[in-house]
């Protein structure tokens, strides 16, 4: 049996879903790597800032990086939202496997379908609220206290991950439909 057929070709365009899944996976991988690079940058920034604090009074001009917490705050928000699609795609969100260990693969796929539908709705709500929040920060021209960069920048960066999270969540609904129609979750 061709693994792209997903249980004999049952489901909602399983071959297309597989090809779309390859593209979604590739994009999700790249943006997760971008999030990882941001976290490495934030780690280095924090290390430099903390080290600078330790040398206050010892080395002239030494001190914390100005606005370090503002950069870390925006960067961590971006990283959180940018990692959510990868976790969703790889089925890495928190789950209680012991509760479903007795269920058949198809029953687990049905449960995954329901949870993926709910998560897609929640992801869309989060993205919408983040969009509204970014708009409000933009309209009122709110800036950070020390660096004076616009707060909406952090919202907009996070919105990239939030919107992609909606796309990936919608894809996982499609994948779950095909798993329910096929041989169950993870059988392809």
N, C-alpha and C positions, 0 to 999 in steps of 0.2 A: 504494500500500500504506500502510495506517495504521501510523505508526511505533510505536504502542502494541502492535501485533500481534507485533512482534519476529519478522519472517520468516514471515509468514502465520499467526501465532497459535501457532506451535510453542513448546513450553516448559512451564514450570510456572507457570500463571496469570500470563501476561505483563502483562495489563492491571492486575491487582492489584499485581504487583511494581512496575510503573511508579508507581502511586499511592502505595504504601508508600515507594518511593524518594524521592518528592517530600517526604513527611513527614520521612523520615530525613535528607534533605539539609537541610531547614529547621532541624531541631533541631541537627544537627551544625554548621551555620553559626552559630547563636546561641551554642552553647557554645564554639566556636572564638573567636568575638568576645569572650566572657567571658575566655577565656585570654589574648587579646591585651590586654584591659584590665588584667588582673593583671600582665602583663609590663610595661606602661607604668607602672603603680604601682611595681613593683619597680625599674624604671629610675630613676624620680624619687626613690625612697627611697635607692637607692645613691648617686645624685648628691648628694643632701642630706647623706648620711653622709660621703662622701669630702670634700665641700666643708667640712663641719664639722671634719673632721680637720685640714684645711689652716689653719683659723683658731684652733687650740688655742694659747693663750698670747697671741693677738692680740685676740680678742674674748672678754670674760668669759663663761663658760658655754658657749662653743662647743666642739663635739666631735662624735664620731660618734653616730649614732642608736643608742641602746642596743638590743642584740639584732638589729641589722640583718641579720646573716648567718643568724639563725634564721628570720626572716621570708622572706628570699630563698630559703633552702633549701626551705621548705615551699611557697612560691609557685612556684618553678621546677618542683618535682615535680608540682604541680597542673597547671601549664601544659603540661608534657610529655605527661601522660596525657590532657589535654583536647584536644590537637592531633592525637593519634593517630587518632581516628575520622575526622576531616576528611581527613587524608592517605590513609587507607585508602579512603574513599569516592571521592576524586578520583583514585585510582590514582597517588598521588604518592610512594609509598615507593620506595626505591632499587631500580632494575632495570637490567639490562644489555640494552638494546634491540638492540644489534648482534648479540647471540646469537640473537635471534628475528626479525631483519629479513627473513630468507628464508622464514619460515613463513607459511602462510595465516591469514587472520583467525580461522577456526574453530579451527585448531591453537593459535593464541595464546590463544584463549578457553579451550581445554581446559587449557593450561598455567596460565592464570589461575585456573581452577576449582580445580585441585590446590593451587596456592599459597594461594588464599583459604581452602580447607578447613584446610590446615596452620596458617595464621595465626589462624584462628578458634580452633583448639585451643590455640595458644600464648597468645592473648589471654585465653581462659578460665582457663588455668593462672595467668597473671599476676594476673588479677583475684582468683582464689581465694587466691593467696599474699598478695596485698595485704590482702585481707579478714582472713586469719589473722593477719597482722602487725599490723593495726589492733586486732584483738581482744586480742592480747598486750600491746600498748602500753596499751590501755584497762584491762585486768585489773591490770597492775602499776602503773598510775597514773604512768607515766613522763612527766616534764615537761622542757621545755628548760632549759638552764642559767641563762640571764640573764632571760628574760621569764617563765619558769615557766608557759608555756601547755602544755596537754597535747599530747604528740607525736602522739597518735592523731588529732588534728584534721587534721593534714597528710595522714595516711594516708586518712582518711575523704574528704577533698576529692579526693585523687587517685583514690580508688575510684570516684567518680562518673564520671570520664573512662574508667577501666578497664572498668567495666561497660558504658558506652555503646560502647566500642571492641568489646566482644564482640557487642553488638547489631548494630553497623554491619558487622562482619566477617561475621556470619551473613547479613545482608542481601546482602553482596557475593557470597556463595556462591550465593544464589538468583539474583542478577543474572547471575552467570557460567553457571549452569545454562541460563538462557534464552539467553544469547549462544552457548553451545555448540549448543543446539537450533535457534537461528536462523542468522543469517548471519555470526556471529563477533563478536569483541570490538569495541566501539565503533561498531557499524554501525547503531545505533538513532538 
